[in-house]
Amino acid sequence: MKIYICLPEKFFSAQGKIRSCFREKLRKFYGRLKDSDIEFFTGRPDFVDVYVMGDSRSNAEEIISVIEKCITDSAGSIETLSSQQINIKLNYGSINPDFRPEPFTQKDKITDKNPASDDLREFDYESLSQNYRAETPRYSLDRVILPEDVMTKIKEALAVIETESKVFDEWGLRNIMPFATCAMSFYGPPGTGKSMAAEGIAESLGRKIIRASYSDITSKYKGQGPKMAKALFLAAQKQDAVLFIDESESLLAKRSESSGDSSEASNAMKSQLLILLEEFNGIVIFATNLPRINDRAFNARLISIKFSLPEKDAREKIWEQHIRGKGIKIPLADDVNISELAEEYEFCGRDIKKAVRDACVRTALTNKNTVSQEDFVMSCEKVKSENEELKNAEDYSSSSVQLSDGLKKLIQKKAAEAKPVSLS
């Protein structure tokens, strides 16, 4: 266990007080600390940086509050120091186990301006993690209509978190697997409730959710994909949030055996992600429409849960949620028959949502007082037609351009008339 404290030179005389306070106040979180466990370095002017290398299962906010008070109380006799001037990095050893601060010099000032600079001594994951902010879930789990077997699998997966204290601490499983990670892969056709389920899980646990995708990890700083992945997981850990990574096909795809910068960068990202999954203490959910391209190493670490197109009974419940659910005030005509709509149209949840929206908009535009069964049927037919057109649409990519029969014959004729080229 090590704690590194980087102090401005003007606070050097407070080292003894800070060390004594740390040893007394942090004992309940990290056990007994020796003087040699707490080291001081020359830090940035006007800022204090604290790197706590050891891991603690205690509440992170409480630890941060104790550390801030130790420093502000100890340095208060020299100069006023606010909590905004104290940067605390908890569990830093799990992110950068070989880290050791270097004394601050004037040339280091650039690090505060450009956290993604190649000139950094060490990558500042703490700063990058601030790019990802947890948000309040938009849906509750009771709004998500899923088959009973799918809900059972989700609850069984979440049991790892719910039973962590008993299973990992009391029963000692932490000796063979230090981190209680709940990593799930939601796969299936688009519109089957994968994103809503992730939001509902976060809401049911009283947690916030961080939503991300492959592009969020790779595009913020070119060439820094593995480091951005680390920052993303750190953000979820710090904010005690459910991490939801949508459109994860590229992220989980099989590692490439070919050479080249692009392949090497992609493989580095996947290798980093595998490590993060092993060390993450929380809930991470991936959503994908193409599970068959997943690397086997990911499948071995993920609990895969299939989301299928809803059956008729489920479709009825989805229709009910969308037109009569909590907070919904659609003025419905007496002839609206949900059972008929669910029977006639084998829609996923997303298609039902589109049909309801379209029917409501059409009714509002025509100044009608109620939305009728005919309005819903017209909207359903429109959605159905759009789906069929997309299903049968041609591939308009340049590699799939189709030549007309007449153009093919002309090319063949010109080729036959062409004189051979002499190489002599």
TIZATOR-576169 format. One record per residue (C-alpha): x, y, z; residue number from 1. Coordinates in nm, 3 decimals. Layout:
<nodes>
+---------+---------+---------+-----+
|       u |       v |       w |   i |
+---------+---------+---------+-----+
|       X |       Y |       Z | NUM |
...
+---------+---------+---------+-----+
</nodes>
This chain:
<nodes>
+---------+---------+---------+-----+
|       u |       v |       w |   i |
+---------+---------+---------+-----+
|   0.000 |   0.000 |   0.000 |   1 |
|   0.137 |   0.337 |  -0.107 |   2 |
|   0.003 |   0.692 |  -0.098 |   3 |
|   0.188 |   0.953 |  -0.303 |   4 |
|   0.123 |   1.319 |  -0.219 |   5 |
|   0.249 |   1.591 |  -0.454 |   6 |
|   0.265 |   1.923 |  -0.266 |   7 |
|   0.355 |   2.277 |  -0.373 |   8 |
|   0.681 |   2.383 |  -0.212 |   9 |
|   0.502 |   2.634 |   0.012 |  10 |
|   0.322 |   2.347 |   0.190 |  11 |
|   0.633 |   2.135 |   0.254 |  12 |
|   0.635 |   2.225 |   0.625 |  13 |
|   0.291 |   2.062 |   0.662 |  14 |
|   0.417 |   1.715 |   0.565 |  15 |
|   0.436 |   1.589 |   0.924 |  16 |
|   0.079 |   1.694 |   1.005 |  17 |
|  -0.055 |   1.546 |   0.682 |  18 |
|   0.123 |   1.214 |   0.740 |  19 |
|  -0.007 |   1.188 |   1.098 |  20 |
|  -0.362 |   1.269 |   0.989 |  21 |
|  -0.351 |   1.014 |   0.707 |  22 |
|  -0.224 |   0.740 |   0.939 |  23 |
|  -0.503 |   0.808 |   1.189 |  24 |
|  -0.800 |   0.883 |   0.961 |  25 |
|  -0.738 |   0.633 |   0.678 |  26 |
|  -0.680 |   0.332 |   0.902 |  27 |
|  -1.042 |   0.219 |   0.884 |  28 |
|  -1.023 |   0.215 |   0.502 |  29 |
|  -0.676 |   0.074 |   0.437 |  30 |
|  -0.558 |  -0.076 |   0.764 |  31 |
|  -0.250 |   0.035 |   0.955 |  32 |
|  -0.021 |   0.268 |   0.757 |  33 |
|   0.354 |   0.307 |   0.821 |  34 |
|   0.541 |   0.634 |   0.768 |  35 |
|   0.711 |   0.476 |   0.464 |  36 |
|   0.370 |   0.407 |   0.307 |  37 |
|   0.316 |   0.784 |   0.261 |  38 |
|   0.561 |   0.962 |   0.033 |  39 |
|   0.579 |   1.331 |  -0.062 |  40 |
|   0.694 |   1.489 |  -0.388 |  41 |
|   0.728 |   1.838 |  -0.531 |  42 |
|   0.395 |   1.915 |  -0.695 |  43 |
|   0.229 |   2.177 |  -0.910 |  44 |
|   0.204 |   2.532 |  -0.775 |  45 |
|  -0.125 |   2.590 |  -0.587 |  46 |
|  -0.247 |   2.230 |  -0.634 |  47 |
|  -0.220 |   1.910 |  -0.430 |  48 |
|  -0.229 |   1.575 |  -0.614 |  49 |
|  -0.292 |   1.259 |  -0.411 |  50 |
|  -0.243 |   0.911 |  -0.563 |  51 |
|  -0.383 |   0.631 |  -0.346 |  52 |
|  -0.242 |   0.313 |  -0.497 |  53 |
|  -0.428 |   0.064 |  -0.275 |  54 |
|  -0.783 |  -0.060 |  -0.331 |  55 |
|  -1.066 |  -0.016 |  -0.080 |  56 |
|  -1.418 |  -0.155 |  -0.080 |  57 |
|  -1.539 |   0.144 |   0.120 |  58 |
|  -1.743 |   0.437 |  -0.007 |  59 |
|  -1.522 |   0.646 |  -0.237 |  60 |
|  -1.692 |   0.975 |  -0.147 |  61 |
|  -1.621 |   0.919 |   0.223 |  62 |
|  -1.252 |   0.846 |   0.156 |  63 |
|  -1.217 |   1.156 |  -0.063 |  64 |
|  -1.384 |   1.370 |   0.204 |  65 |
|  -1.144 |   1.242 |   0.472 |  66 |
|  -0.836 |   1.304 |   0.254 |  67 |
|  -0.950 |   1.656 |   0.164 |  68 |
|  -1.006 |   1.742 |   0.531 |  69 |
|  -0.666 |   1.603 |   0.632 |  70 |
|  -0.492 |   1.823 |   0.377 |  71 |
|  -0.696 |   2.141 |   0.428 |  72 |
|  -0.667 |   2.119 |   0.809 |  73 |
|  -0.292 |   2.051 |   0.795 |  74 |
|  -0.214 |   2.320 |   0.536 |  75 |
|  -0.458 |   2.577 |   0.675 |  76 |
|  -0.200 |   2.735 |   0.903 |  77 |
|   0.014 |   2.819 |   0.599 |  78 |
|  -0.240 |   2.926 |   0.338 |  79 |
|  -0.606 |   2.867 |   0.264 |  80 |
|  -0.657 |   2.563 |   0.041 |  81 |
|  -0.996 |   2.475 |  -0.113 |  82 |
|  -1.117 |   2.129 |  -0.211 |  83 |
|  -1.108 |   2.244 |  -0.577 |  84 |
|  -0.729 |   2.263 |  -0.547 |  85 |
|  -0.700 |   1.901 |  -0.431 |  86 |
|  -0.700 |   1.627 |  -0.695 |  87 |
|  -0.744 |   1.277 |  -0.553 |  88 |
|  -0.693 |   0.958 |  -0.754 |  89 |
|  -0.827 |   0.651 |  -0.571 |  90 |
|  -0.740 |   0.290 |  -0.660 |  91 |
|  -0.473 |   0.426 |  -0.891 |  92 |
|  -0.264 |   0.110 |  -0.866 |  93 |
|  -0.527 |  -0.086 |  -1.060 |  94 |
|  -0.491 |   0.160 |  -1.348 |  95 |
|  -0.119 |   0.224 |  -1.341 |  96 |
|   0.049 |  -0.026 |  -1.103 |  97 |
|   0.406 |   0.096 |  -1.172 |  98 |
|   0.328 |   0.464 |  -1.127 |  99 |
|   0.554 |   0.682 |  -0.916 | 100 |
|   0.537 |   1.064 |  -0.934 | 101 |
|   0.826 |   1.267 |  -1.065 | 102 |
|   0.908 |   1.608 |  -0.913 | 103 |
|   0.726 |   1.890 |  -1.088 | 104 |
|   0.932 |   2.122 |  -1.311 | 105 |
|   0.839 |   2.422 |  -1.522 | 106 |
|   0.837 |   2.219 |  -1.843 | 107 |
|   0.559 |   2.003 |  -1.699 | 108 |
|   0.304 |   2.286 |  -1.714 | 109 |
|   0.186 |   2.165 |  -2.055 | 110 |
|   0.029 |   1.856 |  -1.895 | 111 |
|  -0.257 |   2.062 |  -1.751 | 112 |
|  -0.341 |   2.202 |  -2.094 | 113 |
|  -0.332 |   1.887 |  -2.305 | 114 |
|  -0.417 |   1.560 |  -2.129 | 115 |
|  -0.381 |   1.364 |  -2.453 | 116 |
|  -0.036 |   1.500 |  -2.540 | 117 |
|   0.236 |   1.251 |  -2.634 | 118 |
|   0.471 |   1.455 |  -2.411 | 119 |
|   0.305 |   1.333 |  -2.092 | 120 |
|   0.517 |   1.139 |  -1.841 | 121 |
|   0.210 |   0.933 |  -1.761 | 122 |
|  -0.137 |   0.933 |  -1.911 | 123 |
|  -0.388 |   1.123 |  -1.699 | 124 |
|  -0.680 |   0.879 |  -1.695 | 125 |
|  -0.843 |   1.081 |  -1.419 | 126 |
|  -0.880 |   1.384 |  -1.646 | 127 |
|  -0.996 |   1.178 |  -1.942 | 128 |
|  -1.255 |   0.998 |  -1.732 | 129 |
|  -1.431 |   1.333 |  -1.693 | 130 |
|  -1.534 |   1.308 |  -2.059 | 131 |
|  -1.787 |   1.045 |  -1.950 | 132 |
|  -2.063 |   1.164 |  -1.719 | 133 |
|  -2.322 |   0.937 |  -1.563 | 134 |
|  -2.684 |   1.034 |  -1.624 | 135 |
|  -3.018 |   0.946 |  -1.469 | 136 |
|  -3.178 |   0.643 |  -1.644 | 137 |
|  -3.465 |   0.733 |  -1.873 | 138 |
|  -3.664 |   0.412 |  -1.821 | 139 |
|  -3.758 |   0.191 |  -1.530 | 140 |
|  -3.741 |  -0.187 |  -1.558 | 141 |
|  -4.118 |  -0.224 |  -1.538 | 142 |
|  -4.142 |  -0.029 |  -1.866 | 143 |
|  -3.936 |  -0.295 |  -2.043 | 144 |
|  -4.145 |  -0.581 |  -2.182 | 145 |
|  -3.925 |  -0.891 |  -2.201 | 146 |
|  -3.989 |  -1.267 |  -2.190 | 147 |
|  -3.971 |  -1.420 |  -1.844 | 148 |
|  -3.662 |  -1.628 |  -1.927 | 149 |
|  -3.472 |  -1.315 |  -2.037 | 150 |
|  -3.563 |  -1.130 |  -1.717 | 151 |
|  -3.452 |  -1.433 |  -1.515 | 152 |
|  -3.112 |  -1.440 |  -1.687 | 153 |
|  -3.064 |  -1.068 |  -1.620 | 154 |
|  -3.150 |  -1.106 |  -1.251 | 155 |
|  -2.916 |  -1.407 |  -1.219 | 156 |
|  -2.634 |  -1.204 |  -1.374 | 157 |
|  -2.695 |  -0.912 |  -1.137 | 158 |
|  -2.682 |  -1.148 |  -0.838 | 159 |
|  -2.301 |  -1.124 |  -0.855 | 160 |
|  -2.326 |  -0.764 |  -0.740 | 161 |
|  -2.606 |  -0.821 |  -0.490 | 162 |
|  -2.421 |  -1.104 |  -0.313 | 163 |
|  -2.070 |  -0.955 |  -0.338 | 164 |
|  -2.016 |  -0.904 |   0.033 | 165 |
|  -2.119 |  -1.256 |   0.133 | 166 |
|  -1.972 |  -1.452 |  -0.159 | 167 |
|  -1.651 |  -1.258 |  -0.223 | 168 |
|  -1.563 |  -1.140 |   0.129 | 169 |
|  -1.724 |  -1.381 |   0.379 | 170 |
|  -1.680 |  -1.691 |   0.160 | 171 |
|  -1.340 |  -1.586 |   0.027 | 172 |
|  -1.395 |  -1.590 |  -0.349 | 173 |
|  -1.195 |  -1.267 |  -0.368 | 174 |
|  -0.883 |  -1.480 |  -0.324 | 175 |
|  -0.935 |  -1.636 |  -0.667 | 176 |
|  -1.122 |  -1.352 |  -0.841 | 177 |
|  -1.049 |  -1.011 |  -0.683 | 178 |
|  -1.323 |  -0.820 |  -0.863 | 179 |
|  -1.699 |  -0.879 |  -0.863 | 180 |
|  -1.768 |  -0.798 |  -1.226 | 181 |
|  -2.109 |  -0.834 |  -1.388 | 182 |
|  -2.043 |  -0.820 |  -1.763 | 183 |
|  -2.333 |  -0.889 |  -1.999 | 184 |
|  -2.379 |  -0.897 |  -2.375 | 185 |
|  -2.730 |  -0.816 |  -2.497 | 186 |
|  -2.765 |  -0.941 |  -2.855 | 187 |
|  -3.048 |  -0.966 |  -3.101 | 188 |
|  -3.232 |  -0.774 |  -3.376 | 189 |
|  -3.260 |  -0.394 |  -3.359 | 190 |
|  -3.551 |  -0.253 |  -3.162 | 191 |
|  -3.591 |  -0.545 |  -2.921 | 192 |
|  -3.529 |  -0.351 |  -2.600 | 193 |
|  -3.155 |  -0.389 |  -2.538 | 194 |
|  -3.093 |  -0.021 |  -2.463 | 195 |
|  -3.412 |   0.014 |  -2.257 | 196 |
|  -3.320 |  -0.292 |  -2.053 | 197 |
|  -2.979 |  -0.144 |  -1.969 | 198 |
|  -3.145 |   0.179 |  -1.854 | 199 |
|  -3.402 |  -0.018 |  -1.654 | 200 |
|  -3.130 |  -0.217 |  -1.478 | 201 |
|  -2.955 |   0.102 |  -1.369 | 202 |
|  -3.283 |   0.250 |  -1.242 | 203 |
|  -3.375 |  -0.066 |  -1.049 | 204 |
|  -3.037 |  -0.059 |  -0.871 | 205 |
|  -3.062 |   0.311 |  -0.788 | 206 |
|  -2.758 |   0.389 |  -1.003 | 207 |
|  -2.690 |   0.628 |  -1.287 | 208 |
|  -2.582 |   0.511 |  -1.631 | 209 |
|  -2.293 |   0.600 |  -1.861 | 210 |
|  -2.386 |   0.552 |  -2.226 | 211 |
|  -2.105 |   0.506 |  -2.476 | 212 |
|  -2.031 |   0.347 |  -2.811 | 213 |
|  -1.726 |   0.234 |  -3.003 | 214 |
|  -1.689 |   0.576 |  -3.163 | 215 |
|  -1.693 |   0.750 |  -2.823 | 216 |
|  -1.390 |   0.548 |  -2.719 | 217 |
|  -1.187 |   0.573 |  -3.038 | 218 |
|  -1.259 |   0.918 |  -3.180 | 219 |
|  -1.192 |   1.158 |  -2.894 | 220 |
|  -0.814 |   1.137 |  -2.928 | 221 |
|  -0.667 |   0.969 |  -3.232 | 222 |
|  -0.456 |   0.665 |  -3.150 | 223 |
|  -0.549 |   0.668 |  -2.782 | 224 |
|  -0.823 |   0.403 |  -2.795 | 225 |
|  -0.692 |   0.170 |  -2.519 | 226 |
|  -0.633 |   0.467 |  -2.291 | 227 |
|  -0.978 |   0.607 |  -2.356 | 228 |
|  -1.123 |   0.264 |  -2.274 | 229 |
|  -0.939 |   0.275 |  -1.941 | 230 |
|  -1.075 |   0.622 |  -1.874 | 231 |
|  -1.429 |   0.507 |  -1.958 | 232 |
|  -1.418 |   0.218 |  -1.712 | 233 |
|  -1.258 |   0.443 |  -1.450 | 234 |
|  -1.544 |   0.691 |  -1.492 | 235 |
|  -1.801 |   0.417 |  -1.431 | 236 |
|  -1.606 |   0.294 |  -1.128 | 237 |
|  -1.574 |   0.642 |  -0.974 | 238 |
|  -1.939 |   0.732 |  -1.032 | 239 |
|  -2.069 |   0.387 |  -0.930 | 240 |
|  -2.261 |   0.382 |  -1.257 | 241 |
|  -2.382 |   0.109 |  -1.489 | 242 |
|  -2.165 |   0.120 |  -1.802 | 243 |
|  -2.360 |   0.062 |  -2.125 | 244 |
|  -2.166 |   0.030 |  -2.451 | 245 |
|  -2.396 |   0.028 |  -2.754 | 246 |
|  -2.308 |  -0.072 |  -3.111 | 247 |
|  -2.023 |  -0.284 |  -2.977 | 248 |
|  -1.972 |  -0.506 |  -3.285 | 249 |
|  -1.636 |  -0.353 |  -3.374 | 250 |
|  -1.522 |  -0.350 |  -3.013 | 251 |
|  -1.590 |  -0.720 |  -2.951 | 252 |
|  -1.502 |  -0.852 |  -3.298 | 253 |
|  -1.236 |  -1.119 |  -3.351 | 254 |
|  -0.879 |  -0.996 |  -3.327 | 255 |
|  -0.704 |  -0.963 |  -3.660 | 256 |
|  -0.407 |  -1.179 |  -3.758 | 257 |
|  -0.296 |  -0.939 |  -4.031 | 258 |
|  -0.022 |  -0.682 |  -3.983 | 259 |
|  -0.043 |  -0.306 |  -4.020 | 260 |
|  -0.104 |  -0.006 |  -3.799 | 261 |
|  -0.482 |  -0.033 |  -3.817 | 262 |
|  -0.492 |  -0.399 |  -3.717 | 263 |
|  -0.237 |  -0.352 |  -3.441 | 264 |
|  -0.432 |  -0.059 |  -3.296 | 265 |
|  -0.756 |  -0.257 |  -3.306 | 266 |
|  -0.595 |  -0.559 |  -3.140 | 267 |
|  -0.442 |  -0.336 |  -2.872 | 268 |
|  -0.787 |  -0.197 |  -2.796 | 269 |
|  -0.935 |  -0.546 |  -2.763 | 270 |
|  -0.651 |  -0.668 |  -2.541 | 271 |
|  -0.696 |  -0.368 |  -2.314 | 272 |
|  -1.069 |  -0.429 |  -2.295 | 273 |
|  -1.016 |  -0.790 |  -2.190 | 274 |
|  -0.797 |  -0.671 |  -1.903 | 275 |
|  -1.052 |  -0.410 |  -1.800 | 276 |
|  -1.329 |  -0.671 |  -1.791 | 277 |
|  -1.119 |  -0.881 |  -1.554 | 278 |
|  -1.052 |  -0.590 |  -1.318 | 279 |
|  -1.378 |  -0.394 |  -1.329 | 280 |
|  -1.578 |  -0.397 |  -1.006 | 281 |
|  -1.924 |  -0.315 |  -1.134 | 282 |
|  -2.179 |  -0.366 |  -1.411 | 283 |
|  -2.097 |  -0.334 |  -1.780 | 284 |
|  -2.344 |  -0.413 |  -2.059 | 285 |
|  -2.262 |  -0.444 |  -2.428 | 286 |
|  -2.531 |  -0.433 |  -2.697 | 287 |
|  -2.478 |  -0.583 |  -3.041 | 288 |
|  -2.674 |  -0.703 |  -3.342 | 289 |
|  -2.391 |  -0.932 |  -3.462 | 290 |
|  -2.280 |  -1.167 |  -3.181 | 291 |
|  -2.140 |  -1.424 |  -3.426 | 292 |
|  -1.837 |  -1.202 |  -3.500 | 293 |
|  -1.736 |  -1.176 |  -3.132 | 294 |
|  -1.389 |  -1.285 |  -3.030 | 295 |
|  -1.410 |  -1.606 |  -2.825 | 296 |
|  -1.215 |  -1.442 |  -2.543 | 297 |
|  -1.497 |  -1.191 |  -2.498 | 298 |
|  -1.768 |  -1.456 |  -2.513 | 299 |
|  -1.588 |  -1.642 |  -2.233 | 300 |
|  -1.605 |  -1.332 |  -2.010 | 301 |
|  -1.955 |  -1.212 |  -2.095 | 302 |
|  -2.295 |  -1.343 |  -1.993 | 303 |
|  -2.473 |  -1.348 |  -2.330 | 304 |
|  -2.847 |  -1.281 |  -2.325 | 305 |
|  -3.055 |  -1.307 |  -2.642 | 306 |
|  -3.325 |  -1.047 |  -2.715 | 307 |
|  -3.579 |  -1.181 |  -2.964 | 308 |
|  -3.867 |  -1.024 |  -3.153 | 309 |
|  -4.172 |  -1.016 |  -2.921 | 310 |
|  -4.452 |  -1.270 |  -2.944 | 311 |
|  -4.816 |  -1.157 |  -2.968 | 312 |
|  -4.873 |  -1.134 |  -2.591 | 313 |
|  -4.560 |  -0.927 |  -2.549 | 314 |
|  -4.659 |  -0.704 |  -2.841 | 315 |
|  -4.993 |  -0.635 |  -2.671 | 316 |
|  -4.813 |  -0.527 |  -2.355 | 317 |
|  -4.581 |  -0.301 |  -2.558 | 318 |
|  -4.877 |  -0.140 |  -2.735 | 319 |
|  -5.043 |  -0.089 |  -2.396 | 320 |
|  -4.730 |   0.076 |  -2.255 | 321 |
|  -4.705 |   0.312 |  -2.550 | 322 |
|  -5.065 |   0.433 |  -2.567 | 323 |
|  -5.195 |   0.394 |  -2.211 | 324 |
|  -4.877 |   0.376 |  -2.002 | 325 |
|  -4.770 |   0.599 |  -1.715 | 326 |
|  -4.766 |   0.965 |  -1.821 | 327 |
|  -4.927 |   0.892 |  -2.159 | 328 |
|  -5.238 |   1.102 |  -2.232 | 329 |
|  -5.329 |   1.012 |  -2.591 | 330 |
|  -5.701 |   1.081 |  -2.657 | 331 |
|  -5.808 |   0.738 |  -2.788 | 332 |
|  -6.125 |   0.664 |  -2.983 | 333 |
|  -6.353 |   0.390 |  -2.854 | 334 |
|  -6.269 |   0.161 |  -3.146 | 335 |
|  -5.897 |   0.124 |  -3.063 | 336 |
|  -5.822 |  -0.250 |  -3.038 | 337 |
|  -5.471 |  -0.333 |  -2.921 | 338 |
|  -5.519 |  -0.707 |  -2.957 | 339 |
|  -5.596 |  -0.673 |  -3.329 | 340 |
|  -5.291 |  -0.454 |  -3.386 | 341 |
|  -5.064 |  -0.700 |  -3.203 | 342 |
|  -5.210 |  -0.991 |  -3.402 | 343 |
|  -5.182 |  -0.828 |  -3.743 | 344 |
|  -4.839 |  -0.664 |  -3.719 | 345 |
|  -4.536 |  -0.861 |  -3.600 | 346 |
|  -4.348 |  -0.552 |  -3.491 | 347 |
|  -4.059 |  -0.504 |  -3.251 | 348 |
|  -4.087 |  -0.241 |  -2.980 | 349 |
|  -3.917 |   0.024 |  -3.190 | 350 |
|  -4.163 |  -0.026 |  -3.478 | 351 |
|  -4.457 |   0.003 |  -3.239 | 352 |
|  -4.313 |   0.327 |  -3.102 | 353 |
|  -4.281 |   0.465 |  -3.458 | 354 |
|  -4.638 |   0.366 |  -3.542 | 355 |
|  -4.779 |   0.533 |  -3.231 | 356 |
|  -4.584 |   0.852 |  -3.299 | 357 |
|  -4.694 |   0.863 |  -3.662 | 358 |
|  -5.061 |   0.808 |  -3.572 | 359 |
|  -5.053 |   1.084 |  -3.309 | 360 |
|  -4.880 |   1.332 |  -3.542 | 361 |
|  -5.127 |   1.263 |  -3.824 | 362 |
|  -5.422 |   1.310 |  -3.588 | 363 |
|  -5.284 |   1.637 |  -3.452 | 364 |
|  -5.220 |   1.773 |  -3.802 | 365 |
|  -5.576 |   1.700 |  -3.911 | 366 |
|  -5.722 |   1.860 |  -3.596 | 367 |
|  -5.908 |   1.544 |  -3.498 | 368 |
|  -6.000 |   1.503 |  -3.131 | 369 |
|  -5.911 |   1.138 |  -3.093 | 370 |
|  -5.672 |   0.879 |  -3.237 | 371 |
|  -5.871 |   0.598 |  -3.393 | 372 |
|  -5.800 |   0.238 |  -3.488 | 373 |
|  -5.782 |   0.349 |  -3.851 | 374 |
|  -5.505 |   0.596 |  -3.763 | 375 |
|  -5.301 |   0.321 |  -3.598 | 376 |
|  -5.360 |   0.083 |  -3.889 | 377 |
|  -5.248 |   0.345 |  -4.143 | 378 |
|  -4.933 |   0.409 |  -3.942 | 379 |
|  -4.864 |   0.037 |  -3.906 | 380 |
|  -4.897 |  -0.011 |  -4.281 | 381 |
|  -4.655 |   0.274 |  -4.337 | 382 |
|  -4.397 |   0.123 |  -4.101 | 383 |
|  -4.447 |  -0.220 |  -4.256 | 384 |
|  -4.396 |  -0.079 |  -4.607 | 385 |
|  -4.079 |   0.105 |  -4.503 | 386 |
|  -3.937 |  -0.213 |  -4.348 | 387 |
|  -4.007 |  -0.416 |  -4.662 | 388 |
|  -3.849 |  -0.151 |  -4.885 | 389 |
|  -3.536 |  -0.145 |  -4.672 | 390 |
|  -3.519 |  -0.523 |  -4.667 | 391 |
|  -3.531 |  -0.540 |  -5.047 | 392 |
|  -3.323 |  -0.231 |  -5.114 | 393 |
|  -3.028 |  -0.254 |  -5.349 | 394 |
|  -2.673 |  -0.213 |  -5.228 | 395 |
|  -2.571 |   0.129 |  -5.355 | 396 |
|  -2.208 |   0.104 |  -5.250 | 397 |
|  -1.954 |   0.159 |  -5.530 | 398 |
|  -1.840 |  -0.204 |  -5.515 | 399 |
|  -2.190 |  -0.327 |  -5.591 | 400 |
|  -2.284 |  -0.115 |  -5.891 | 401 |
|  -2.482 |  -0.328 |  -6.139 | 402 |
|  -2.424 |  -0.280 |  -6.512 | 403 |
|  -2.717 |  -0.287 |  -6.753 | 404 |
|  -2.729 |  -0.567 |  -7.011 | 405 |
|  -2.676 |  -0.316 |  -7.292 | 406 |
|  -2.363 |  -0.171 |  -7.128 | 407 |
|  -2.227 |  -0.521 |  -7.063 | 408 |
|  -2.266 |  -0.614 |  -7.434 | 409 |
|  -2.096 |  -0.289 |  -7.544 | 410 |
|  -1.797 |  -0.356 |  -7.315 | 411 |
|  -1.772 |  -0.714 |  -7.444 | 412 |
|  -1.783 |  -0.593 |  -7.805 | 413 |
|  -1.510 |  -0.334 |  -7.750 | 414 |
|  -1.296 |  -0.591 |  -7.573 | 415 |
|  -1.329 |  -0.833 |  -7.866 | 416 |
|  -1.236 |  -0.560 |  -8.119 | 417 |
|  -0.932 |  -0.446 |  -7.923 | 418 |
|  -0.596 |  -0.533 |  -8.081 | 419 |
|  -0.350 |  -0.733 |  -7.870 | 420 |
|  -0.056 |  -0.536 |  -7.731 | 421 |
|   0.288 |  -0.651 |  -7.840 | 422 |
|   0.546 |  -0.678 |  -7.561 | 423 |
|   0.847 |  -0.722 |  -7.791 | 424 |
+---------+---------+---------+-----+
</nodes>
